[in-house]
Amino acid sequence: MSIKHEDLSSVFAPTATKGEPEGTQRGKKLAGLLPPRGVKSPAHQVPETTSQPLQPTQPPVIEGKGPVSSEAAVSGIKSKGVYLPHDLLKVLKARTRGEMSTYTDMLIDAFDAISDKELIEKISPQASSTGLAGGMPRRRRTTDSAKSGTQIQLRLDKAQDDWLTAKEKTVGAPSRSALVTMAYEMYFEATPPKRRNH
Amino acid sequence: MTSSFFKPMEETQHVSQALDRVVAMANGKGGVGKTTATANIAGTAALAGYRVLVIDLDHQGDMKSDLGYDKQTGEELLAALITGATPPILKDVRKNLDVIAGGPALEDIAAIMAVRAGRDDSSDFGDMLYKMLAPIVDDYDLILMDTPPGDKVIVEGALCVSTAVIIPTKSDDGSVNGVERMGRRFQAVRPRNPVLQVAGVLLFAVGSRSLRLERSVREKLEGMLGEAAPVFVTRIRNLESAAADARDRGLLFYELEGAAKGEKAVTLAALKAGEKPARGMFTSNASAVAAEFEELTGEILTRLSEIKGVQ
């Protein structure tokens, strides 16, 4: 008599959200089956979207020190924690998974798409934002740096870390978390999710 | 008296999430080959050049026998989990293969979690594991976690941070029932980790001549899994003598393959010289099981490359 087992197909279904011994050659044929970490296989390349991302309207503040691709920076990489609001983190997780990207690479994409002027406008609006020459300066409203959030780890090399520190000062961000939060938010508002051709 | 005592307890916000290329090996039943499969899949992948980390979350710490390192207490791992400190990594246990070793101290995890559960800022084992692993995960192409069968806290915590789970099973009904229990664990974790997928079910220790039995179990498992996940085509044969030799010597099967060949030559030379050969290994040939682990590892790597989140 055979025992009737449970049907697990619905339980396990993917969710919509989404020193070598001599003479042996074992393992040789397995090379390349799993792409090296951080290097996207051709099947995972993100196709170009038809919508154009926002182009920076100002030259980079730190000459010759743009964000470095995390793929290129293979040595000296350290985890740097930043805090993101819970809702933003949910969007970030969905975008990175959908686009087969990483938090760090998506941050690089974000800074590529946003100008310093736009960041300054959002983070520390100044008198000029009244639009009236000679008008009464508005009270400076800074981005709240004390919002509760969840920590994520950005994998940054020294050049990337220094670049972010300099960017904080340039745009007047009260903290690195505030800067990264604003960059992600502006990027997600301006850029629709890329679809993977997979 | 402060009124804060009477504030409703806020729902704990968990920090854990699926970490890319982290794969749990789990079954609700013990003795189905989880540890041996973990060690040999990891070893074969490392041999192919992938940087592999094995994490032994089992308080029995039997991974030491499969990989041949000294017995560990698990105390350093427990401390790293609790404090978020850098985990104790045994480097280069094999070329490209590092290990975070388990041990008896891990038995305390369930009790620690029970105490912490009463605090409104408490994080669970999944969060602790996530905090420990997140800083090192990018150092490896593949991370395999061996889990204990009966420890709900550890198994569900491991599933919280995994992209995929591999479920080894033997052919008996008790082991297949263990696959069912995994279904319940999977369901419990899914809201926390919607990315988690079953990479596949592995048939372990099935006799090479038990073709009808293998076919029957395979059909049973495929019926249970439906389209959700495959039963891996490669099954690992039952070879007690090779398994005993491997654990006795701390060798992986592909290493045992070479060692058995060497020993065979020594035995023949002794016999030719009219001498009594020394008591050697129980197995004379581990090539078949070594080849099966190579095929299986290939299947697993291919399957993982298809799973979302394994970049």
Contacts between the chains, C-beta under 8 A, distances in Angstrom:
chain1	res1	chain2	res2	distance
A	2	B	220	8.0
A	3	B	173	5.5
A	5	B	176	6.1
A	5	B	177	7.5
A	5	B	179	8.0
A	5	B	180	6.0
A	5	B	220	6.3
A	5	B	223	7.6
A	5	B	224	5.4
A	6	B	180	5.1
A	6	B	183	6.4
A	6	B	224	6.5
A	7	B	223	7.4
A	7	B	224	6.1
A	7	B	226	6.9
A	8	B	179	7.2
A	8	B	180	6.9
A	8	B	183	4.3
A	8	B	224	4.6
A	8	B	225	5.8
A	8	B	226	7.6
A	8	B	228	7.0
A	9	B	224	7.1
A	9	B	225	5.8
A	9	B	226	2.5
A	9	B	227	6.3
A	9	B	228	4.7
A	10	B	226	7.6
A	10	B	228	7.5
A	11	B	183	4.4
A	11	B	186	5.8
A	11	B	187	5.3
A	11	B	228	7.4
A	12	B	183	6.9
A	12	B	186	6.2
A	12	B	197	7.5
A	12	B	198	4.5
A	12	B	225	6.2
A	12	B	228	3.7
A	12	B	229	5.3
A	13	B	226	7.6
A	13	B	227	7.3
A	13	B	228	4.5
A	14	B	197	5.5
A	14	B	228	7.3
A	14	B	308	7.7
A	15	B	190	6.9
A	15	B	194	4.4
A	15	B	195	7.9
A	17	B	194	4.7
A	18	B	194	6.4
A	18	B	195	6.3
A	18	B	308	6.0
A	19	B	94	6.4
A	19	B	95	5.7
A	20	B	47	6.2
A	20	B	95	7.4
A	21	B	254	6.9
A	21	B	255	5.4
A	21	B	257	7.0
A	21	B	258	3.0
A	21	B	259	7.2
A	22	B	258	6.1
A	23	B	258	6.2
A	23	B	261	7.0
A	24	B	254	5.8
A	24	B	257	6.0
A	24	B	258	5.6
A	24	B	290	7.6
A	26	B	44	6.4
A	26	B	47	5.8
A	26	B	254	4.1
A	26	B	257	7.6
A	26	B	290	6.1
A	26	B	291	7.9
A	26	B	294	5.2
A	27	B	44	5.3
A	27	B	45	7.4
A	27	B	46	7.9
A	27	B	47	3.4
A	27	B	48	3.7
A	27	B	49	7.7
A	27	B	254	7.3
A	27	B	294	6.4
A	27	B	297	7.5
A	28	B	48	6.8
A	29	B	48	7.9
A	29	B	294	7.5
A	29	B	298	6.8
A	30	B	44	6.9
A	30	B	45	6.7
A	30	B	48	3.8
A	30	B	50	7.9
A	30	B	294	7.0
A	30	B	297	5.8
A	30	B	298	5.2
A	30	B	301	6.1
A	31	B	48	5.2
A	31	B	49	5.6
A	33	B	48	8.0
A	33	B	298	6.1
A	33	B	301	3.8
A	33	B	302	5.4
A	33	B	305	6.3
A	34	B	21	7.9
A	34	B	45	7.9
A	34	B	50	6.4
A	34	B	141	6.1
A	34	B	142	6.7
A	34	B	301	4.5
A	34	B	304	6.1
A	34	B	305	5.3
A	34	B	310	7.4
A	35	B	305	6.7
A	35	B	311	7.1
A	36	B	141	6.4
A	37	B	20	7.5
A	37	B	21	6.7
A	37	B	51	7.9
A	37	B	138	6.3
A	37	B	140	7.2
A	37	B	141	5.2
A	37	B	311	7.1
A	38	B	138	7.1
A	38	B	311	7.7
A	40	B	311	6.3
A	41	B	305	7.4
A	44	B	311	6.3
A	77	B	138	7.1
A	79	B	134	6.8
A	79	B	135	4.2
A	86	B	13	6.7
A	93	B	17	6.5
A	97	B	195	6.7
A	97	B	308	6.1
A	97	B	309	6.0
A	100	B	308	7.9
A	100	B	311	5.3
A	102	B	311	7.7
A	150	B	13	6.5
A	150	B	15	5.6
A	151	B	15	6.6
A	153	B	134	5.0
A	153	B	135	6.3
A	155	B	138	5.5
